[in-house]
Amino acid sequence: LPRSTAEAEASVFSTNVNLVSRPIDDWRFSARVRHYGYDNQVPATSIPQFINYDTSVTTSSTGGPRPYAHDRTNFDADASWTGFQPVAVTVGYGHNNTGHEFRIFESTGEDVFRVTADAIGTQWVTFRAEYELSGRDGSGLNESLLTQTGEQPAMRHYDVANRTRNRFTGQVDILPNDLWMFSASLGAGQDNYEDSYFGLQESTFRTFTVSGDLQRPDGWRAGASYTYERYSGFQQSRNG
C-alpha cells in the first residue's frame, strides 16, 4: 500500500429544525427540515492492482478506491384541518435532495405529495388512510463512471435512478375496552423506473398485518401479530 496507515478521516454535519403552529382551532401546520452531510476526507490513494475475487491479480480500472461521500436534505410541510368532525384531513408536501460523490448522478431531487385522512368511527374505533405520489429525477449524469468499470452506459442504479412512486396505506384500530387493542393495516405500492434501460424497471409491494395487545392494570402486557408481505420486481439484465 502507498502509506503505512489508512489516514481515514471524515466530517459529519447533521441538523434538524421543526416548526409547529396552530393559529386557529381547526388548523394545524408543521414544517421540518433535516440535513445530513458526510464529507469523506481520505486522501487519494493510488492502488493500480488488486486481487480479483481472491483468485488473481487484476489491474484496477479506477486506479484505486474512490472516496465516496454524500449529503441529503429533507423538507416536509403538512397542513391539517379538523373542521369536519370526526375526520381530520392532512395535505403534505416533501422535497428530498441528495448529493453524491463518484455516483452516476451528481444529485437527485424528489418531490412527494401525500393526503392523509384520520377518522374516529366511534369511541373505540379509529381509521387512518394515506396516499402518496412522488417523483425523483437525477441531474449531472456521468456515464463514464459506468464504462470505466466495464458496465453498460445505459445501466441505472435503482437508489439514484429516475423513479415514480404510488403508495397507499391504511390502518384501523379497535379498542373494545381498557384491556384490549386490536389493529389491522394494509399497504400497496408500485415504483416505475421508466428511464432505466438496464437494471430495475418496476417493483411492487403488498403488505397486511393484524395484531392484538393486552394491557393489564398491574403492568403486565402481551401481544401477538401476523404479517404477510409480498414483493415483486422486474429487472432488465445487462448480460442479455
C-alpha positions in Angstrom: 0.0 0.0 0.0 1.2 3.6 -0.7 1.2 4.6 3.0 1.6 2.8 6.4 -1.8 3.8 7.8 -5.3 4.4 6.3 -5.3 8.1 7.2 -9.1 7.8 7.1 -11.0 10.9 8.2 -14.5 12.2 7.6 -16.6 15.1 8.7 -20.3 14.7 9.5 -22.8 17.5 10.0 -26.4 16.8 11.0 -29.2 19.1 12.0 -33.0 19.1 12.5 -35.3 22.1 12.6 -39.0 21.7 13.4 -41.9 24.2 13.5 -45.4 23.6 14.6 -48.2 26.2 14.6 -51.9 26.1 15.4 -53.2 29.6 14.6 -56.9 28.7 14.9 -58.8 25.8 16.3 -59.4 23.8 13.1 -56.0 24.2 11.5 -52.6 22.8 12.4 -49.4 23.5 10.4 -46.0 21.8 10.7 -42.7 22.0 8.9 -39.4 20.1 9.3 -36.0 20.5 7.7 -33.4 17.8 8.2 -29.8 17.8 6.8 -27.1 15.2 6.9 -23.7 15.6 5.3 -20.8 13.1 5.1 -17.6 14.7 3.8 -15.0 12.0 3.1 -11.5 13.5 3.6 -9.5 10.3 3.0 -6.6 11.3 0.7 -6.4 10.0 -2.8 -4.9 6.5 -2.9 -3.2 5.0 -6.0 -3.6 1.2 -5.9 -3.2 0.2 -9.6 -3.7 -3.6 -8.9 -5.9 -5.7 -6.6 -6.8 -9.3 -6.0 -10.0 -10.0 -8.1 -12.4 -12.4 -6.3 -9.4 -13.9 -4.3 -8.2 -15.6 -7.4 -5.8 -13.4 -9.4 -4.1 -10.1 -9.6 -6.1 -7.6 -11.7 -5.4 -4.1 -12.9 -7.8 -1.6 -11.4 -9.9 0.4 -13.9 -10.1 3.3 -11.5 -6.5 3.3 -10.3 -7.6 2.9 -6.7 -10.6 3.3 -4.3 -12.9 6.2 -4.7 -13.6 8.5 -1.7 -17.3 8.2 -1.7 -19.3 11.0 0.1 -22.9 12.1 0.2 -25.3 14.5 1.7 -29.1 14.7 2.0 -31.6 17.5 2.8 -35.2 16.8 3.5 -38.0 19.3 3.8 -41.6 18.4 4.8 -44.6 20.5 5.4 -48.1 19.5 6.5 -51.5 21.3 6.9 -54.2 19.5 8.9 -57.9 20.5 9.0 -60.2 19.2 11.7 -63.3 21.2 10.9 -65.2 18.2 9.5 -65.6 16.2 12.7 -64.9 13.3 13.2 -62.5 13.4 10.2 -59.1 15.1 10.1 -57.6 15.7 6.6 -53.9 16.4 6.2 -52.2 17.5 3.0 -48.4 17.3 2.9 -45.5 18.1 0.6 -41.9 17.0 0.9 -38.7 17.5 -1.1 -35.7 15.2 -0.7 -32.4 16.3 -2.2 -29.3 14.2 -2.2 -25.8 14.8 -3.4 -23.2 12.2 -4.3 -19.5 11.8 -5.0 -18.5 9.3 -7.7 -22.0 8.2 -8.4 -23.6 8.2 -11.9 -25.9 11.1 -10.8 -24.3 14.1 -9.2 -27.5 14.8 -7.3 -31.1 13.7 -7.2 -34.3 15.6 -6.3 -37.6 14.0 -5.3 -41.0 15.7 -4.8 -43.5 13.9 -2.6 -47.2 14.7 -2.4 -49.4 13.0 0.2 -53.0 13.1 1.5 -54.0 11.6 4.9 -57.4 11.1 6.4 -57.9 10.2 10.1 -61.4 9.3 11.4 -62.9 8.3 14.7 -65.9 6.0 13.9 -66.9 5.5 17.5 -65.3 5.9 20.9 -63.5 2.6 20.3 -62.7 2.5 16.5 -60.3 4.8 14.6 -59.3 4.7 10.9 -56.3 6.1 9.0 -55.6 6.1 5.3 -52.8 7.8 3.3 -52.0 8.1 -0.4 -48.6 9.2 -1.6 -47.3 10.2 -5.0 -43.7 11.0 -5.6 -41.3 11.5 -8.5 -37.5 11.5 -8.4 -35.1 13.0 -11.0 -31.4 12.9 -11.2 -29.0 15.5 -12.6 -25.4 15.6 -13.6 -25.4 12.1 -15.3 -21.9 10.8 -15.8 -22.0 7.6 -17.9 -18.2 7.4 -18.0 -18.2 6.2 -14.4 -20.1 3.1 -15.8 -18.0 2.5 -18.8 -14.8 2.9 -16.8 -15.6 -0.2 -14.8 -16.8 -2.2 -17.9 -20.5 -1.5 -17.2 -23.2 -0.8 -19.8 -23.6 3.0 -20.2 -27.4 2.6 -20.1 -27.3 0.9 -16.7 -29.1 2.9 -13.9 -28.7 2.2 -10.2 -32.1 2.0 -8.6 -31.3 4.0 -5.5 -30.5 7.1 -7.5 -32.3 6.4 -10.8 -35.3 8.4 -12.0 -38.4 7.0 -10.5 -42.2 7.5 -10.0 -43.9 6.0 -6.9 -47.5 5.4 -6.0 -48.2 4.1 -2.5 -51.3 3.6 -0.3 -51.5 2.6 3.3 -54.5 2.1 5.7 -55.0 1.1 9.3 -57.9 0.5 11.7 -57.6 0.3 15.5 -60.2 -1.2 17.7 -60.3 -0.7 21.5 -63.3 -2.6 22.9 -62.3 -1.9 26.5 -59.4 -0.7 28.6 -57.6 -4.1 28.4 -57.6 -4.9 24.7 -56.5 -3.3 21.5 -56.7 -4.8 18.0 -55.2 -3.4 14.8 -55.2 -4.2 11.1 -53.2 -2.5 8.4 -52.5 -2.9 4.8 -50.3 -1.3 2.2 -49.7 -1.4 -1.6 -47.4 0.4 -3.9 -45.5 0.5 -7.1 -42.3 2.0 -8.3 -41.6 2.6 -12.0 -38.1 3.3 -13.5 -39.0 4.4 -16.9 -35.6 5.9 -17.8 -33.6 2.8 -16.8 -32.8 0.7 -19.9 -30.7 -1.8 -17.8 -31.4 -2.5 -14.2 -34.6 -2.4 -12.1 -37.6 -1.5 -14.2 -40.5 -1.9 -11.9 -41.2 -3.1 -8.3 -44.4 -3.6 -6.3 -45.2 -4.4 -2.7 -48.2 -5.7 -0.8 -48.4 -6.0 3.0 -51.0 -7.0 5.5 -50.8 -7.1 9.3 -53.2 -8.0 12.1 -52.3 -7.7 15.8 -53.8 -7.9 19.3 -52.4 -6.4 22.5 -53.5 -7.0 26.1 -52.6 -4.3 28.8 -53.4 -5.3 32.3 -53.7 -2.6 35.1 -50.9 -4.3 37.1 -48.4 -3.6 34.3 -48.4 -6.9 32.5 -48.6 -6.7 28.7 -48.8 -9.3 26.0 -49.4 -9.2 22.3 -49.4 -11.2 19.1 -49.2 -10.2 15.4 -49.2 -11.7 11.9 -47.7 -10.1 8.9 -47.9 -11.0 5.2 -45.6 -9.4 2.7 -45.2 -9.8 -1.0 -42.6 -8.0 -3.1 -42.0 -8.3 -6.8 -39.7 -6.7 -9.3 -38.8 -6.7 -13.0 -35.2 -6.2 -14.0 -33.6 -5.9 -17.4 -30.4 -7.9 -17.4 -27.3 -6.2 -18.7 -25.9 -9.6 -19.7 -28.8 -10.4 -22.1 
